[in-house]
């Protein structure tokens, strides 16, 4: 079972991963976006870390809802509202349960991913974060490790795609040949989740 402390550790691991990979994310974004994805997410997850240190988060849902609110309010560009919606919707779907199973998390994350798709008007294959998140959620029903592998492959598979949504879509065929930064950062979050689960065993 996964308790609030597990989710706090996951977001701490995600913040560490984002901080480590921020320059790479920004480099990817400089090719097809605003060149601010890494710096925006680094600032957002630093705010999440600070808020969780001070906030009252007794349940998994409360942890994710607070984190989502921070990302929406602190991060510019598209990534703040999208990641904030992902975490906040997932948190609300988990409700007030003090502990949740991996399967319950998968169902709640699917609600979060659906909310992201609705907000961004995107679908898998559009070269967005959904290309990593959708296969990850599908695989999470099997295992955390399967979700990590699926997210990583999904992010890599965005390279040959032409972007159909977001800032990258303005480039048309010039977006082909670049890995999507949002899918890449989504894969980082899923990898942090799998890492946290491994450490908890």
N, C-alpha and C positions, 0 to 999 in steps of 0.2 A: 504493500500500500504506500501511496505517496502523500506525505503530509506537507504542511506549509513550509517547513524547514527545507524539504527537498526542492520546492519551487524557488525559495530564496537562493539556494545553492546553484540552481540552474541559471537564474538570472545573473548571479555573480560570475559564473563561468562564461556566460554569454558576453557580459561586459568586458571581461578579460580578453576574450577572443576578438571582439570588435576593436578594442584598443590595440591589440597586436596587429590586426589586419587592416586597420583604418587607411593606411597609405595605399595598400593594394586596392582596396575598394574605391578610393578616390581616383586612383590611376585608371581603373576600369571605367569609372564614371566620366573621366575626362575625355574618353574616346567617343562616348555616345550620350552623355548627359551634361550636368552642370558642374561636374568636378567637385561635388561637395558631399557625396554619399557617405564616405568614411568619416569625415569630420562631423557631419550631422549626427550620425549614429553614435559616434564616440561621446558627443555631448549629451545625447539622449540617454544612453545607458549609464553615464556618470550620474545623471539626475535620478535615474531609477535606483541606482545603488544608494544614493543619499536618502531618497525617500523611504526606501525599505529599512534603512538603519533607524529611522525615526518613527515610521508609521506603525500602526497597530494592525498587523496582518496575521490573524490567528488561523486562517483557513487558506487552502490553495487558491480558491476563487478570489479571496481578498488580496493575496499577493499579486496575482495577474491583473486584477482590475486596477489596483494602484499603479502598477508598472505601466499599464496601457494609458492611464490618464496622464502620467508624466511624459510619455513619448508624444502624445497628442499636443500637450501644452508647451513642450520645450524644444521640439525638433522642427526645423523649417523644411521646406520642400515637400515632396510627396511622401517621403519615407516615414515621417513622424505620424501623420494620420493613418497610414496603411499599417505600420507595425503596431501603433497604438490601438487601432481597431481590432487587429488580430488578437492581441493579448487581452484587451478589455472584454471582447465578446467571448473569448475562451473562458475567462474568469467568471463572467456572468452565467455561462452555460454550466459551469461546475457548481454553482450555487453556494450553499453554506456548509457543504460536507467537510468534516475535519480531515478526512483522508479520501483519496480516490485511487482507482485502479488505472493501469496503463490503458485498458480498453475505454474507460470513462474519459480519460484524457484525450484519447484519439477521437472520440465522438465530439468532445467539446472543442478540440482544435479544428475539427471539420466545420463546426459552426463558425469559428473564427475565420477560417480560410474562405468560407462562403461569403462572409461579410466583407472581406477584402476584395473578393471578385466583384461583388455588387458595387462597392465604393469606387473601384478603379475601372469598372466596366470591362474587365479583362477575363481571358480564359487561358487554359494551358495551350502553349504554342504561340502565344503573343509576345514571347520574350520578356517576361516579367518574373517577379518573385513567385508567382503561382506555379511556374515550371519546376521549382524546387519543392514548394509547399504541398501541392496536391499529391505527388507521388510519395512524399514523406508521410503524410497523413494516412494514405492508403496502406503503406507498409508498417505503420506504427501498430496496427492490429496484430502483426506478427511478432515484432520485437523492436526495441529501441535501436539496436544495431542496424536492422533492416531499414528503418526510417532514415538513419544517418547515410547509409549507402545510397538509398533512393534519392535523397535530397542532393547529394554530391553529384550523382549522375545527371540529375535533372538540371542542375546549374551548368554543368559542362555542356549539356545538349543544347543550351541556348546559343552557343557560339555561331553555328551555321544559320540560325534563324534570322529572318527579317523582322524587326520590331513593328508591332501593330498597335501598341499602346504606349502611353507615356512620352517623355521628352525624346527618347531614342527613335520613336516612330517618325519624327520630323525628318530624320536623315534618310529615310527610305532604304534603298539597297546598300547605302554606306554603313548601315548598322550591322550588316552581315560580317561575320568574322570576329566579332567581339563578344566575350562572355558577359552576360547581363549582370550588373552590379547588385541589383535587388535579389536575384536568384542566388547570387554568391553569398550575400549576407544572410539570406534565409537558411542556406545550407550550414553556415556557421552556427546559427541558433540551434538547429536540429542536432548538429554535432556536439554542441555544448550540453544538450539534453541527454544524449546518449552517454557522454562522458560522466555526467552527474549520476546517471543510473548505474554505470559500471562501478563508480566509487562507492555507491550505497550498498552494493552486494556484500 
